[in-house]
Structure formats: C-alpha cells, structure tokens
C-alpha cells in the first residue's frame, strides 16, 4: 500500500469512498483504487475513465469484453496494493 496515496474521498448515494492512485509505477498511471468504507466487498481497481473495473474480492470484472492488457493491469494493480 505504500505505493498508493489517497487522491480523493467522497460520500454519495452508494456510501463513503476513498480513492487511491499509484505514482510509483508507470503501468498503473491510468488506474485508481476505490475503497468502499462501508462495504469492503465493493472495493475495486478501475481505469481512470471508469470504463473497466476489477473487483478483487470476488475476482470479477465489470465486462467480459475487456482488452487482455487492461484486465492484467487491473489485476496487477490490485495485487500491488495488497502486497506492498
């Protein structure tokens, strides 16, 4: 987690969220991590355009038509967050 820093937080109709970005590795430059304060099962890595999501708790993606490189980057980012 030390590679990831808080970039934003907000409360909305889905709950309380804290957002993280990684400034250490270039391959994660277009990815952010969304932590749901109230429901950790909704934590996810996402592309910054919010097109692609990876829910690491369940190991699922928001779409089956995701490019393989994006899929791998989201998984790698998730693993980096939880192993650093």
C-alpha positions in Angstrom: 0.0 0.0 0.0 2.9 2.4 0.4 3.0 2.8 -3.4 -0.6 4.1 -3.2 -1.7 7.5 -1.9 -5.1 9.0 -1.2 -6.2 11.2 -4.0 -9.8 11.9 -3.0 -12.8 10.9 -0.9 -16.5 11.4 -1.1 -19.8 10.4 0.3 -22.5 9.7 -2.3 -25.7 7.7 -2.6 -23.7 4.4 -2.6 -21.7 5.2 0.5 -18.4 6.5 1.6 -15.5 6.1 -0.8 -11.7 6.7 -0.6 -9.7 6.9 -3.8 -6.1 6.0 -4.2 -3.6 6.4 -7.0 -0.1 4.9 -7.5 2.6 7.4 -8.5 5.4 4.8 -8.2 4.8 2.6 -11.3 4.0 3.9 -14.8 1.9 0.9 -15.6 -0.7 2.0 -13.0 -0.8 5.6 -14.1 -4.3 5.2 -15.7 -5.7 3.2 -12.8 -7.2 4.2 -9.5 -8.3 2.1 -6.5 -11.7 2.8 -5.0 -12.2 1.6 -1.4 -15.7 1.5 0.0 -15.6 2.4 3.7 -18.9 0.8 4.5 -18.9 -2.3 2.2 -15.4 -3.5 1.5 -16.7 -6.1 -0.9 -17.3 -3.3 -3.4 -13.6 -2.2 -3.4 -12.3 -2.2 -6.9 -9.5 -1.1 -9.2 -10.7 0.9 -12.2 -9.4 2.7 -15.2 -9.4 6.5 -14.7 -12.1 6.8 -17.4 -14.3 4.4 -15.3 -14.8 2.1 -18.2 -13.2 -1.0 -16.8 -13.5 -2.4 -13.2 -11.9 -5.3 -11.4 -13.4 -6.4 -8.1 -10.6 -8.2 -6.5 -12.6 -9.6 -3.6 -14.6 -11.7 -6.0 -12.1 -11.8 -8.8 -14.6 -10.5 -11.3 -14.6 -7.7 -13.9 -17.4 -5.4 -15.0 -17.3 -6.6 -18.6 -16.2 -9.7 -20.4 -15.1 -7.7 -23.4 -12.1 -6.0 -21.7 -8.8 -5.9 -23.5 -6.4 -8.5 -22.0 -3.8 -5.9 -21.3 -6.2 -3.8 -19.3 -7.5 -6.9 -17.5 -3.9 -7.8 -16.5 -3.1 -4.2 -15.4 -6.1 -4.1 -13.1 -5.2 -7.4 -11.5 -1.6 -6.4 -11.2 -2.6 -3.1 -9.6 -4.9 -4.9 -7.1 -2.1 -7.3 -6.2 0.4 -4.5 -5.8 -1.9 -2.6 -3.5 -2.4 -5.6 -1.2 1.2 -6.8 -1.2 3.2 -3.6 -0.7 
